[in-house]
Amino acid sequence: MNELLNLSEKSIVIERNEFLKVKGSIDTNVYYVVSGSLRIYVLDDFDEQIIRFAYKDNIIAALDSFITGRPSELYIQAIKKSVVKVISKNKIDHFLENETNRLFWLKLLEDLILQQLEREIDILTNSPKARYLRVLKRSPQLFQEIPHKHIANYLRMSAETLSRLKKS
């Protein structure tokens, strides 16, 4: 991970509720979260559907735009004041010229794909309780970093249901 971080040319501060990226924009950067927390979401009509979180030591990106160079459907917004290191696609492309770095990057992308697939299956097939327990087991830090209303949205349940599950 340090090799990737060394590619960063700058850090930026994103204030609470400020957007790092909005729908319709092109963003070919990858961001490493130094501090704070962010969420990635899409709008379904007028409802936000959170698909991912990032906090200290996580990488976040509008992966659709990063890969295609086209406008993204995603919003990336700071949940609390955050500092992120910016890593440009040009720097990453140069980084990937090395075989060892390509293997590292491939592993990073594979992990991301598997996490997304696991989450999608979970949402489609499991009860709210099972979804809550899976996230609690996989990412207990999430409950310290992210407000519960956002976790409930991510888990596709009401805040009241999440609260009940936490108490039981």
N, C-alpha and C positions, 0 to 999 in steps of 0.2 A: 504494500500500500504506500510505503514511503516514496518509492520510485514514482508512483503516480502523483503524489502530492508535490513532489519536486517540480512537476510540470506547471504548477499554478504560477501565474504571473501577477495575480492580485487577489486581494480579499475584499469582500463587500459586506456592508452591514445592511440588513433588511429589518426595518422596524416592525413591531407587532401589527398584524393585519395587512402589511404592505405586500404587494405582489412581486415575486421574482420573475414570473412569466404569466402571460394571459393568453386565453384562447385566441387563435388566429395569428399568433406571432411565431416567427421562426427562431428557434434557440438551439444552437449546435454546441452548447457548452455542457460540461458536466460539473457538478458542484459537490464539494466536500464540506460537510457541516462541521465547523469548528465549535460552535456553541449555538444554543437555541433549538427550536423545532419548527418544522415546516410540514405542510400537507400538500398532496397532489389530489386534485379532484376534477371531475367533469360536471357539466350542468346537464341535467335530464329535465327538459322543459325549464322550470325555474328552481328545481331541487338540486342541491349539491350532493354528489355521490363521491365520497372520499375513496380513493383507490390505493393510497400509499402515504406513509409518514416517513420523515427523516429527522433524526436528532444527532447529537454529538457522535462523531466518527462514522457517520453514514454518508453514502454517496446518493445524490438525487439528480435527476435529469428528466427533461421531457423527451423520453427515449424515442418516441415516434418521430419527432422533429430532428433529433440528433442523428438518427439513422437515415432518414429520407431527405433532410434539408428542406422539407415543406412545412407549412404552418401546422401547428398542433391544436388538438382539441382540449388540451390540458391547461389547467391553472396551477401554478405553484405559489403558495401563500405562506407567509410566516405566521405561525401560531403565537410565537413570542419572539422578541428581538433575537435575531440570529446573525451569526457571522459565518460566511461561507467563502471557501477558496474556489476561484474560478479556473477551470481547466478547459482550454479551447479544443475543438475537434482537430485543428491543425496540429496542436501539440500531441494529442493522443494518436493521430495518424502516424506521426513521426516516431512516437514511442513504440508503436506496433510493428515497426520495421524489424525489431529484434524478436527472434523466435521465443525466447523466455517471456518477454513481455506479452506477446500474443497469447501464450498459454495462460498467463495470469488473467488477462482480459477475458479470454474465453471462459475461464472458470467463474469469473465475476458475473458475466452475462448468463451462464448456465444456472448459477444460484438464483439470480433474479427471476429467470423464467420459471424455475421450479417453485419458487415462493408464490409467484402469481398464479400458477396452475393449481397449487395446493389451496390457495385462497378461493379461487373460482369454484373448484369442486366443493370446498367447504360451504360456501354460501349457497350453492345449489342443492346440496344434499343433507346438510346437518342442521340440527335444531339450534336455536339461539344459545342454549346452554353449552352444547358441544363446541360451537364457534368461540364462545367466551373462553372456555377451558383451553382450547388449542392456542389461542392468542396469549393467554396468561402463561402457559407453559413455554411457548416459543419466545415470547418477548415480554417478560415481566417488567422490564424497564419502561415499556410503553405506558404503563399505568402511573408512573411517576412523572413522565415527560409531557403527556398529552391530556388535555381536558377530556373528561368522560363523555361529554356530548359529542365530541369528534370520534372517540372510540366507538360509541354506539352507532354512529352513522357508518363508520367503516365496517362494522359487524352486521349492518343492515337490521338494526333493532332500535327500539325507542330507548331514550335515556332511562326511562322508568324500568324497562325490562333489564337493562344492564345493571341498574342499581339493585334490583331484586336478586339477580344472579350473584352479584358480589356479596350480598348479605347471606346467601344460603350456603 
